[in-house]
Amino acid sequence: MNAPLPEATLAVNPISSTVDFERDGVQHGFLKLPYSRDDSAWGAVMIPITVVKNGTGPTALLTGGNHGDEYEGPVALSKLAQRLEAGQVSGRVIIVPFMNTPAFHAGQRTSPIDKGNMNRSFPGKPDGTVTQKIADYFRRTLLPLADIVLDIHSGGRTLDFLPFAACHVLPDKAQQARCEAAMRAFAAPYSMRMLELDAQAMYDTAAESQGKVFVTTELGGGGSSTARSVAVAERGVRNVLVHTGILEGEVLPGDSIMLDMPGDDCFVASEHDGLLEMCRDLGERVEQGEVIARIHDIKRSGATPVEYRARRSGLLAARHFPGLVQCGDTLAVVAEVLQ
């Protein structure tokens, strides 16, 4: 069996940056990825980026639009890019409001070019698909620059969440403690030690494997944003930058309920297609065995609906959003409230 190629022999990533990551001041530019297509033979995917730098200090990498139908990150980070001045910063802030730009422009979770799910495309490939090339650039160019990474998510068109910031349980407990401290500084209404069903190819895992402080969020859903969810994102971004020492000031405190997802019994998945009836709303207490959803037959009337019950007791932290469900969809997530 051949040994894997060393990093130095990998193809060169074709993405080029129009900003200088080492220059002081405010720069607005692009990550330019050549992409030849029917309507533009020598075209490019242009990923907006802002760099605000002032002297030495920590670097924060702030991303939104990892999935293209999630809007709190793009709104909050677009506003930050408009307003942040170099004199306010000690160190460097790298802002990428629309990480998966093709997906964001299409208003869908995955890229219309290659159907790539950015958050399932790491470590990426420099000579792969468009999504894989973007992932590789983040892994090999942007993540090494960062001390802290904040990736802002919500549920998109198919899920709705209680607004929470999250960190992961990590093998390195000192790193986990740093991540948890940054998560608490974000001061979302809820904070979550989150279990990922499949973390192998995630941006989160790529950042954490490089030893970075990593915080993510789920701030709502339904394929839109609200005034409240955007306010949570803006306040959280500022708090994280203050916590990291990049901005002066005090972390704005907030009451945050600590949640945990300790096992796969937190998840309730559908085994049927049909019409969803939620029997409990987000934030409500549910007990193990309690009916939390029903799925009604949409092919005939008079059929008895299928009941889905909570597999554990806790708080309803997430739910399927559209009224129609398919077999395999996540219907609900029940989180444990920590004292």
C-alpha positions as MATLAB code, in Angstrom:
seq = 'MNAPLPEATLAVNPISSTVDFERDGVQHGFLKLPYSRDDSAWGAVMIPITVVKNGTGPTALLTGGNHGDEYEGPVALSKLAQRLEAGQVSGRVIIVPFMNTPAFHAGQRTSPIDKGNMNRSFPGKPDGTVTQKIADYFRRTLLPLADIVLDIHSGGRTLDFLPFAACHVLPDKAQQARCEAAMRAFAAPYSMRMLELDAQAMYDTAAESQGKVFVTTELGGGGSSTARSVAVAERGVRNVLVHTGILEGEVLPGDSIMLDMPGDDCFVASEHDGLLEMCRDLGERVEQGEVIARIHDIKRSGATPVEYRARRSGLLAARHFPGLVQCGDTLAVVAEVLQ';
ca = [
       0.000    0.000    0.000;
       1.354    3.423   -0.952;
       1.942    5.921    1.836;
      -0.124    9.142    1.693;
       1.542   12.048   -0.042;
       3.135   14.605    2.287;
       1.453   17.989    2.520;
       4.194   19.654    0.477;
       3.380   17.508   -2.579;
      -0.303   18.454   -2.663;
      -1.513   20.572   -5.568;
      -1.434   24.335   -5.079;
      -4.823   25.781   -4.237;
      -5.976   28.083   -7.084;
      -7.676   30.592   -4.765;
      -5.924   33.952   -4.595;
      -6.659   36.793   -2.201;
      -7.007   40.453   -3.132;
      -6.279   41.450    0.478;
      -2.966   41.396    2.334;
      -3.427   39.578    5.632;
      -0.311   41.242    7.106;
      -1.143   44.864    6.269;
      -2.541   47.203    8.907;
      -5.808   48.970    8.210;
      -9.192   47.985    6.807;
      -9.312   46.034    3.554;
     -12.371   44.820    1.670;
     -11.697   42.355   -1.106;
     -12.218   38.851   -2.394;
     -10.991   35.315   -2.324;
     -10.920   34.643   -6.079;
     -11.475   31.070   -7.242;
     -11.185   30.545  -11.021;
     -14.255   28.708  -12.299;
     -14.837   28.118  -15.989;
     -18.511   27.684  -16.854;
     -20.953   28.027  -19.734;
     -21.682   31.708  -19.168;
     -18.111   32.760  -18.291;
     -15.264   30.757  -19.804;
     -12.622   32.515  -17.702;
     -14.903   33.316  -14.784;
     -14.369   33.082  -11.044;
     -16.224   32.538   -7.796;
     -15.672   35.757   -5.832;
     -15.908   35.247   -2.060;
     -16.108   38.574   -0.178;
     -13.607   39.029    2.656;
     -12.732   41.875    5.017;
      -9.523   42.104    7.037;
      -9.144   44.640    9.850;
      -5.680   44.718   11.382;
      -3.877   46.940   13.859;
      -0.448   45.927   15.138;
       0.151   42.670   16.914;
      -2.355   40.618   18.837;
      -4.762   37.717   18.464;
      -6.527   36.879   15.211;
     -10.237   36.084   15.043;
     -11.663   34.329   11.985;
     -15.404   35.050   11.743;
     -17.547   33.150    9.243;
     -21.173   33.090    8.170;
     -22.928   31.427    5.257;
     -21.203   28.073    5.762;
     -24.652   26.902    4.704;
     -26.292   29.202    2.201;
     -29.780   29.314    3.745;
     -28.685   30.568    7.178;
     -28.767   34.336    7.590;
     -27.837   35.540   11.087;
     -24.108   35.210   10.345;
     -24.218   36.954    6.969;
     -26.258   39.855    8.370;
     -24.215   40.346   11.555;
     -20.851   39.975    9.815;
     -21.831   42.227    6.893;
     -22.656   44.939    9.424;
     -19.406   44.351   11.300;
     -17.415   44.615    8.052;
     -19.090   47.960    7.340;
     -18.429   49.442   10.767;
     -15.237   48.003   12.292;
     -12.307   50.420   12.248;
      -8.646   49.548   12.566;
      -8.215   51.830   15.567;
     -10.722   49.758   17.504;
      -8.698   46.567   17.024;
      -5.638   45.139   18.755;
      -4.629   42.302   16.477;
      -6.597   41.134   13.452;
     -10.173   40.280   12.474;
     -10.820   38.255    9.311;
     -14.478   38.397    8.245;
     -15.987   36.049    5.644;
     -19.763   36.683    5.720;
     -20.644   34.232    2.911;
     -18.269   31.289    3.282;
     -20.048   29.078    0.721;
     -20.773   31.968   -1.632;
     -22.408   29.883   -4.411;
     -24.813   28.301   -1.909;
     -25.538   31.680   -0.323;
     -26.353   33.289   -3.689;
     -28.714   30.388   -4.442;
     -30.353   30.585   -0.997;
     -29.818   26.893   -0.390;
     -27.869   24.731    2.039;
     -25.462   23.265   -0.525;
     -23.640   24.665   -3.532;
     -25.590   24.691   -6.811;
     -22.281   24.109   -8.617;
     -21.295   20.751   -7.134;
     -23.955   20.122   -4.427;
     -21.154   20.480   -1.893;
     -22.088   20.870    1.768;
     -19.285   23.105    3.014;
     -19.551   21.814    6.555;
     -19.081   18.238    5.331;
     -16.233   18.952    2.872;
     -13.136   19.209    5.082;
     -10.201   18.783    4.814;
     -11.013   19.672    1.202;
      -8.902   19.196   -1.909;
      -6.876   21.865   -3.740;
      -7.662   20.147   -7.053;
     -11.180   19.005   -6.172;
     -14.626   20.507   -6.674;
     -15.365   24.183   -6.028;
     -16.566   23.435   -2.494;
     -13.539   21.237   -1.778;
     -11.174   23.967   -3.006;
     -12.773   26.519   -0.680;
     -12.532   24.082    2.241;
      -8.865   23.386    1.469;
      -8.086   27.123    1.370;
      -9.678   27.629    4.758;
      -7.837   24.639    6.233;
      -4.391   25.448    4.855;
      -4.440   29.264    4.644;
      -7.042   30.913    6.893;
      -7.267   28.571    9.891;
      -3.490   28.662   10.555;
      -3.748   32.472   10.873;
      -6.446   32.295   13.555;
      -6.355   32.037   17.333;
     -10.131   31.870   17.654;
     -12.757   30.816   15.109;
     -16.436   31.747   15.324;
     -18.745   30.089   12.784;
     -22.316   31.380   12.942;
     -25.058   28.910   12.033;
     -28.827   28.593   12.311;
     -31.242   25.903   11.184;
     -31.706   27.049    7.610;
     -34.889   26.161    5.785;
     -35.416   22.743    7.406;
     -34.715   23.194   11.126;
     -35.487   25.669   13.888;
     -33.406   25.973   17.073;
     -33.435   27.665   20.417;
     -30.751   30.362   20.054;
     -27.564   28.817   21.431;
     -23.802   29.051   21.184;
     -21.967   25.748   21.292;
     -18.658   24.031   21.872;
     -17.653   20.385   21.663;
     -16.256   17.851   24.066;
     -12.588   17.495   23.063;
      -9.776   15.083   23.992;
      -7.608   18.052   25.007;
      -9.394   19.299   28.114;
      -7.383   22.535   28.260;
      -8.477   23.334   24.694;
     -12.051   22.378   25.561;
     -11.958   24.755   28.543;
     -10.809   27.614   26.280;
     -13.601   26.852   23.820;
     -16.165   26.711   26.588;
     -14.975   30.033   28.025;
     -15.409   31.676   24.613;
     -18.822   30.047   24.214;
     -19.925   31.440   27.571;
     -18.581   34.866   26.609;
     -20.818   34.824   23.519;
     -23.687   34.927   26.048;
     -26.441   33.505   23.869;
     -29.752   32.780   25.632;
     -28.663   29.123   25.673;
     -25.242   27.456   25.642;
     -24.727   23.896   24.434;
     -22.140   21.164   24.715;
     -23.151   19.788   21.354;
     -22.997   16.244   20.077;
     -22.454   15.979   16.322;
     -23.871   12.894   14.637;
     -21.073   13.021   12.036;
     -18.102   15.286   12.799;
     -15.510   13.723   10.494;
     -15.551   16.270    7.663;
     -16.725   19.377    9.521;
     -15.154   22.838    9.595;
     -15.428   22.566   13.381;
     -13.213   19.478   13.408;
     -10.681   21.036   11.022;
     -10.321   24.050   13.326;
     -10.219   22.031   16.544;
      -7.622   19.626   15.126;
      -5.323   22.640   14.659;
      -5.744   23.524   18.331;
      -7.936   26.562   17.717;
     -10.548   27.933   20.078;
     -13.745   27.173   18.168;
     -17.286   28.360   18.853;
     -20.325   27.717   16.709;
     -23.984   28.669   17.043;
     -27.524   27.742   16.122;
     -29.535   30.958   16.322;
     -32.953   30.113   14.916;
     -33.958   28.795   11.520;
     -36.720   28.542    8.983;
     -34.626   30.009    6.182;
     -34.722   33.584    7.479;
     -33.589   35.691   10.424;
     -35.365   37.816   13.008;
     -34.493   41.055   14.738;
     -33.904   39.029   17.905;
     -31.675   36.402   16.297;
     -29.531   39.019   14.530;
     -29.191   40.956   17.798;
     -27.988   37.764   19.533;
     -25.414   37.271   16.764;
     -24.135   40.870   16.868;
     -23.851   40.938   20.642;
     -22.144   37.541   20.632;
     -19.567   38.533   18.016;
     -18.667   41.658   19.964;
     -18.427   39.691   23.214;
     -16.116   37.106   21.668;
     -13.824   39.819   20.281;
     -13.706   41.481   23.695;
     -13.112   38.137   25.412;
     -10.207   37.438   23.036;
      -8.631   40.860   23.709;
      -9.096   42.185   20.180;
     -11.651   44.814   21.222;
     -11.563   46.906   24.395;
     -14.464   46.964   26.801;
     -16.407   44.546   28.928;
     -18.169   41.386   27.877;
     -21.880   42.167   28.017;
     -23.283   39.604   30.434;
     -26.427   37.653   29.762;
     -28.336   34.867   31.432;
     -27.521   31.730   29.480;
     -29.101   28.358   30.218;
     -26.533   25.572   29.892;
     -27.644   22.580   27.815;
     -26.043   19.246   27.018;
     -26.589   16.656   24.299;
     -24.987   13.635   25.961;
     -26.087   10.881   23.560;
     -27.897    9.934   20.376;
     -31.115    9.470   22.343;
     -31.432   13.269   22.176;
     -32.483   12.894   18.542;
     -35.882   11.804   17.259;
     -35.851   10.908   13.551;
     -38.744   10.228   11.233;
     -39.286    6.808    9.691;
     -42.200    8.029    7.566;
     -43.083   10.586    4.915;
     -46.032   12.820    5.660;
     -47.518   15.896    7.320;
     -45.818   16.981   10.549;
     -47.804   17.934   13.639;
     -45.533   19.186   16.417;
     -47.031   18.517   19.850;
     -44.504   20.572   21.821;
     -42.851   23.914   21.021;
     -39.233   25.001   21.290;
     -38.142   25.643   24.852;
     -40.853   23.473   26.425;
     -40.051   20.726   28.904;
     -40.755   17.211   27.645;
     -40.651   13.904   29.475;
     -39.297   10.592   28.240;
     -42.050    8.674   26.435;
     -44.169   11.773   25.851;
     -45.627   12.295   22.361;
     -43.750   15.213   20.803;
     -44.813   14.852   17.161;
     -47.252   13.072   14.885;
     -46.947   12.352   11.191;
     -50.157   12.216    9.209;
     -50.663   10.253    5.993;
     -50.902   12.610    3.007;
     -51.991    9.958    0.509;
     -55.370    9.196    2.151;
     -57.712   10.626    4.773;
     -58.928    8.750    7.828;
     -55.580    7.043    8.526;
     -54.263    7.021   12.094;
     -51.157    9.250   12.417;
     -47.835    7.830   13.576;
     -46.763    9.104   16.989;
     -43.165    9.940   17.837;
     -42.121   10.059   21.484;
     -39.240   11.669   23.341;
     -36.441    9.187   23.992;
     -35.287   11.168   27.028;
     -36.505   13.982   29.263;
     -35.319   17.533   28.765;
     -35.903   20.735   26.835;
     -37.060   20.769   23.214;
     -34.017   22.461   21.654;
     -34.662   21.894   17.945;
     -37.453   20.849   15.618;
     -38.053   20.132   11.950;
     -39.320   23.311   10.345;
     -41.337   22.677    7.158;
     -44.749   21.099    7.501;
     -43.882   18.105    5.318;
     -41.294   15.536    6.390;
     -39.450   12.694    4.719;
     -38.222    9.403    6.109;
     -34.853   10.105    7.743;
     -35.540   13.737    8.680;
     -34.725   14.859   12.209;
     -38.025   15.735   13.869;
     -36.780   16.983   17.233;
     -33.769   17.303   19.508;
     -34.231   17.074   23.267;
     -31.396   18.556   25.310;
     -30.590   18.066   28.983;
     -30.642   21.180   31.164;
     -27.535   21.403   33.349;
     -27.820   22.865   36.812;
];
